[in-house]
């Protein structure tokens, strides 16, 4: 008797459940790291503060903090606040499947969709960000929604060219009469709403929207650039801008702040190529590397799409990745470096889909199953290693240590001043009597330091003329603790430590993480 295949819908439901389960494992175990502490603090502010004041010194759109403010009804613990990211990551799974389905025709496309969704579920990169109270999973979800609509349209150029985004076709489909059939309007809506949502969740998503527009025009050019194609792209672009327009003026103000104050180091060729290993490899399994294998699979997948008449889909995936990467390099060279891993999270989606198409296109079933199983196993191992890894920043442990060791009348000084935020969350409930002193001024400082010492508005660098303030705080405390993070940036001349060493005796120096130190002065 011939066995029946398991319906793809059931497999996707299983993957959705697996994604949620994996991302809930030890969700509240680690302390908030500094940026998560920002999320907690920002979301506790008034609506006016979130939408007006915070956007003047934090270079992110306010939508995520607004959603998190509403989400706080479920609690303010690490588990509760991170759960919003888990839900967004889980909701991304079916859209990854839908994108994968468009890569190849028939059963191969279904298989590619399932493999792409499975790769996303066990991806250490996406697991990491799904367990953070930050906007990156909502950004990824928005990109996946938009990309699912774009991929559907890429496979159906005739429907993509129907006038006015195919409103008439959609109306006919609602009547369910003889004229009903496939309509392009839902796909256009997914593309538009997803792209606008991405821009509301992270400023760098403008790179996604520009790359999507350029690849869309590339695809339209292959079809002859019909008037309807051009008009539909103009309508879609205007709709995206209209949905994003309430934030546009604030965005350009923030852009000026980034070009003036951003802390990321200048771009080098080594740093320019670094994110490729993040996107083409599997995190947390060093020294094992599968980047060459995945790169080959991605190339095989793109060639398979071309061979099966899905050239538009191949252009969409490859164009999004390479154009977006080139734009980020160009911005980082010409304006200000923004090369940090979290900016690239969404760019892994075209890669995962191309990898899946490459696996699905392998003709020998045994080899196909073996390659898929090997990559999934390695990914799951990487995810397990990530779950077992220590906290990004051990704020809870630091608070417990200081609480146990500190006596009355002591003070904790922080460099930069915003470190008082995680300490307020973890230390104040244990020891409300300990003073928290953000240097050089309490967070959020509005001072703009001068000349070479200029810094982020709310995290100003320590200047030589801050010695009097530092000495005053030191003299008022019975004992002083100092925590610094990225001290080479915020106190490059070691003004704080030198000042305290003139006033007191250093009795403790402990590295907390690669970029954090704890000191004690008697």
PyMOL commands that set and color helices and strands:
alter all, ss='L'
color gray80, all
select helices_A, chain A and resi 8-24+34-43+47-56+63-74+78-101+106-122+124-130+136-155+157-160+163-175+185-201+205-222+227-261+269-280+291-307+311-334+341-360+365-388+395-405+419-426+451-453+464-476+487-490+495-503
alter helices_A, ss='H'
color red, helices_A
select strands_A, chain A and resi 411-415+435-438+480-485+506-513+516-521
alter strands_A, ss='S'
color yellow, strands_A
deselect
rebuild
show_as cartoon
